[in-house]
Amino acid sequence: MAEKASADEKDGKKKSLNMGLIMTIAFAVLNLAVMGGGAYLVYASTIGWHPPKVTETDLRTEEEKQAEAGRDLAPYIYTMDKFTVNLDGEPKRSIRIEVNLEMLSQNGFEEVINTRNRARTRDRIVRILNGQTFYELESIQGKLFLKNKIASEINSMLNDGVVKDVFFSDFVVQ
C-alpha cells in the first residue's frame, strides 16, 4: 500500500512538473510574440515609415476637390451702413463704426438683408453701442466682447440664419 501511495506521489509530481514546464514554455512563447509585435510597431512607425507617394493626377484631383469645397463654403458677408452713435458714460463720446456680418449660408444672408430684419438688426446694434462706454471699448478685449455681443444678439433674432463672425471695417471713437 505504501508503495502504491509513493507511486501516486511520483506520478503527481511528474504531472505537476510537466504542467509547470508546459506553462513556462507557453508564457515564454507568448512573451516573445508580444515583444516581436511591439518591435514591429516601433520599426513600422520610425525607421520603416515611408512618406506616401503622391502622383500629379492625385494632386490635381485633390486641388479640384478643395476648389469645389471652397465654392460651396464661400462666406456670405453683409456690409451694413455706417453707424454714428453716442456712447454711454462721461465724458460724452461718439463712435463711428461699420459692421460686416459673415453669414454661414445664403438663406441667412437673405434673411438679414430683408428690409424688416435689416432695421431690427441696426436697432439692436445701436442699443448695444449706446450701452457701451469708451473705457470698455478702448482695449482689444472690449472690441472682441462687442463682436461677440453683436453676433449673439443678431443670432437670437434670426430664424434660419447664423452669424459666424462680425468684422469692423471702420471703428472710430471721438
C-alpha positions in Angstrom: 0.0 0.0 0.0 2.8 2.3 0.9 4.4 1.6 -2.4 1.2 2.4 -4.3 1.0 5.8 -2.4 4.6 6.6 -3.2 4.0 5.7 -6.9 0.9 8.0 -6.9 3.0 10.8 -5.4 5.6 10.3 -8.1 3.0 10.5 -10.8 1.5 13.6 -9.2 4.9 15.3 -9.0 5.7 14.3 -12.6 2.3 15.7 -13.8 2.8 18.9 -11.9 6.4 19.1 -13.1 5.2 18.6 -16.7 2.3 21.1 -16.2 4.8 23.7 -14.8 7.2 23.1 -17.7 4.3 23.5 -20.2 3.1 26.7 -18.6 6.7 28.1 -18.6 7.1 27.3 -22.3 3.6 28.8 -23.1 4.4 32.1 -21.2 7.8 32.3 -22.9 6.3 31.9 -26.4 3.6 34.4 -25.5 6.2 36.9 -24.2 8.3 36.5 -27.4 5.2 37.1 -29.6 4.2 40.3 -27.7 7.8 41.6 -27.8 8.0 40.8 -31.5 4.7 42.7 -32.2 6.0 45.7 -30.2 9.3 45.7 -32.0 7.5 45.6 -35.3 5.2 48.5 -34.4 8.3 50.6 -33.3 10.0 49.7 -36.6 7.0 50.5 -38.7 6.4 53.9 -37.1 10.0 55.1 -37.1 12.6 53.5 -39.4 10.2 51.6 -41.7 8.0 54.6 -42.3 7.9 55.9 -45.9 6.1 59.0 -46.9 3.0 58.3 -49.1 3.6 58.7 -52.8 1.5 61.4 -54.5 1.2 61.5 -58.2 0.4 64.6 -60.2 -3.1 63.3 -61.1 -3.9 62.7 -57.4 -2.7 66.2 -56.6 -4.7 67.7 -59.4 -7.9 65.9 -58.3 -7.3 66.9 -54.6 -6.9 70.5 -55.7 -10.2 70.3 -57.7 -12.0 68.9 -54.6 -10.7 71.7 -52.5 -11.7 74.3 -55.0 -15.3 72.8 -55.2 -15.5 72.8 -51.4 -14.3 76.4 -51.3 -17.0 77.4 -53.7 -19.7 75.7 -51.6 -18.3 77.3 -48.4 -17.8 80.8 -49.7 -18.5 83.3 -47.0 -21.6 85.4 -47.3 -20.7 88.9 -45.9 -23.2 91.6 -45.5 -21.8 95.1 -45.1 -24.1 97.3 -43.1 -24.2 101.1 -43.5 -22.0 103.1 -41.1 -23.3 103.8 -37.6 -22.6 107.0 -35.7 -23.8 106.5 -32.1 -23.3 108.3 -28.7 -21.5 106.2 -26.1 -22.6 105.9 -22.5 -20.6 107.5 -19.6 -18.7 110.7 -19.0 -17.1 112.4 -20.9 -19.6 112.2 -23.7 -18.1 110.4 -26.8 -19.4 109.1 -30.0 -18.4 106.2 -32.1 -18.5 105.7 -35.9 -18.5 102.1 -36.9 -19.0 100.0 -40.0 -20.1 96.4 -39.3 -19.7 93.4 -41.6 -21.6 90.2 -40.8 -20.3 86.9 -42.1 -23.2 84.5 -42.5 -23.0 80.7 -42.8 -25.5 80.3 -45.6 -27.2 82.1 -48.4 -30.6 81.8 -46.5 -29.2 83.6 -43.5 -27.7 86.3 -45.8 -31.1 86.8 -47.4 -32.8 86.9 -44.0 -30.5 89.7 -42.8 -30.9 91.8 -45.9 -34.7 91.6 -45.6 -35.9 95.2 -45.1 -37.7 94.3 -41.8 -34.8 92.4 -40.3 -32.2 95.0 -41.5 -34.0 97.7 -39.5 -34.2 95.4 -36.5 -30.6 94.4 -36.8 -29.5 98.1 -37.0 -31.6 98.9 -33.9 -30.1 96.1 -31.9 -26.6 97.2 -32.7 -27.4 100.8 -31.9 -28.8 99.7 -28.5 -25.6 97.7 -27.8 -23.4 100.6 -28.7 -25.4 103.0 -26.6 -24.8 100.8 -23.6 -21.0 100.8 -24.0 -18.5 103.2 -22.6 -15.3 104.4 -24.1 -13.3 102.6 -21.4 -15.0 99.3 -22.3 -14.2 99.7 -26.0 -10.6 101.0 -25.9 -9.0 97.6 -25.3 -8.8 94.7 -27.7 -10.8 92.5 -25.3 -13.5 95.1 -25.2 -13.8 95.1 -29.0 -13.8 91.3 -29.1 -16.5 91.3 -26.4 -18.5 93.8 -28.5 -18.2 91.5 -31.6 -19.5 88.5 -29.6 -22.3 90.5 -28.1 -23.4 91.7 -31.6 -23.2 88.2 -33.0 -25.2 86.7 -30.2 -27.9 89.4 -30.4 -28.4 89.0 -34.1 -28.4 85.2 -33.9 -31.1 85.4 -31.2 -33.4 87.3 -33.6 -32.8 85.3 -36.8 -34.7 82.1 -37.6 -32.7 80.4 -40.3 -29.5 82.4 -40.5 -26.4 82.2 -38.3 -23.9 84.9 -37.9 -20.5 83.2 -38.0 -18.4 86.3 -37.3 -18.6 90.1 -37.0 -15.9 92.4 -38.6 -15.3 96.1 -38.0 -14.1 97.8 -41.2 -14.3 101.2 -39.6 -14.0 101.9 -35.9 -13.5 105.5 -34.7 -14.2 106.8 -31.2 -14.2 110.6 -30.7 
